[in-house]
Amino acid sequence: MDFLHSHEHLKKGDLVVVDCDHQCNVRLMDDANFSRFRRGEEHEFYGGFYTHLPARLVVPSSGHWNVTLDLGNRQAKIKHAIRFVSTS
């Protein structure tokens, strides 16, 4: 699966803002779940499929977090932005 990825250290309550010019899947995962995602295994995440963007996700706990963005099985050239907003 092709996907865009960002890995950041974030604090509880920070905001992840993902914008894209296509509807897409947005996932916020810890490192263990990101490893499962990459292997194609069952994994837990925050987010989902967004038809209206930007997506805004609140970080549930402090630590290292992975944000992925993908179009499912579709392919396209996309314009996207992933921003992290500190709330502290």
C-alpha positions as CSV (number, residue, x, y, z in Angstrom):
1,M,0.0,0.0,0.0
2,D,1.3,3.4,-0.9
3,F,0.9,6.1,1.8
4,L,2.4,9.4,3.0
5,H,3.9,9.3,6.5
6,S,5.0,11.6,9.2
7,H,6.5,10.7,12.6
8,E,6.5,13.2,15.4
9,H,6.8,13.5,19.2
10,L,3.5,15.1,20.3
11,K,2.0,16.0,23.6
12,K,-1.5,15.0,24.9
13,G,-4.0,17.4,23.6
14,D,-1.9,18.6,20.6
15,L,-3.8,18.9,17.3
16,V,-2.9,17.1,14.1
17,V,-4.4,18.9,11.0
18,V,-4.3,17.1,7.7
19,D,-5.4,18.8,4.5
20,C,-5.6,17.1,1.1
21,D,-7.2,18.0,-2.2
22,H,-8.8,14.4,-2.4
23,Q,-10.9,12.5,0.0
24,C,-8.6,10.1,1.9
25,N,-7.8,7.9,4.8
26,V,-6.1,9.6,7.7
27,R,-4.7,7.5,10.6
28,L,-3.0,8.6,13.8
29,M,-1.2,5.6,15.4
30,D,1.4,4.9,18.0
31,D,4.6,3.1,16.9
32,A,3.4,-0.4,17.7
33,N,0.2,0.0,15.7
34,F,2.1,1.7,12.8
35,S,4.3,-1.4,12.6
36,R,1.2,-3.6,12.4
37,F,-0.2,-1.3,9.7
38,R,2.9,-1.6,7.6
39,R,2.8,-5.4,7.9
40,G,-0.9,-5.3,6.8
41,E,-2.1,-6.6,10.2
42,E,-5.0,-5.5,12.3
43,H,-4.2,-2.2,14.0
44,E,-5.8,0.5,16.0
45,F,-5.8,4.1,15.0
46,Y,-7.6,7.5,15.5
47,G,-9.1,9.0,12.4
48,G,-10.7,7.3,9.4
49,F,-11.9,8.0,5.9
50,Y,-12.5,11.8,5.4
51,T,-14.6,13.2,2.5
52,H,-14.4,16.7,3.9
53,L,-11.0,18.1,4.9
54,P,-9.1,19.3,6.7
55,A,-9.2,16.5,9.3
56,R,-8.5,17.5,12.8
57,L,-7.3,14.8,15.3
58,V,-6.5,15.4,19.0
59,V,-3.5,13.5,20.3
60,P,-4.7,11.2,23.1
61,S,-1.4,10.9,25.0
62,S,2.1,12.2,24.9
63,G,4.7,10.2,22.9
64,H,5.8,9.4,19.4
65,W,2.9,9.3,16.9
66,N,2.6,8.4,13.2
67,V,0.3,10.1,10.8
68,T,-0.5,8.4,7.6
69,L,-2.5,9.6,4.6
70,D,-3.6,7.3,1.8
71,L,-6.2,7.1,-1.0
72,G,-7.2,3.5,-0.4
73,N,-6.6,1.6,-3.6
74,R,-6.7,4.6,-5.8
75,Q,-3.8,6.6,-7.1
76,A,-3.5,10.2,-7.9
77,K,-1.2,13.1,-7.6
78,I,-2.3,15.0,-4.6
79,K,-1.6,18.2,-2.8
80,H,-1.5,17.7,1.0
81,A,-0.3,19.3,4.2
82,I,0.2,17.8,7.7
83,R,0.4,20.4,10.5
84,F,1.0,19.9,14.2
85,V,-0.5,22.5,16.6
86,S,0.7,22.6,20.1
87,T,-1.9,23.3,22.7
88,S,0.5,24.0,25.6
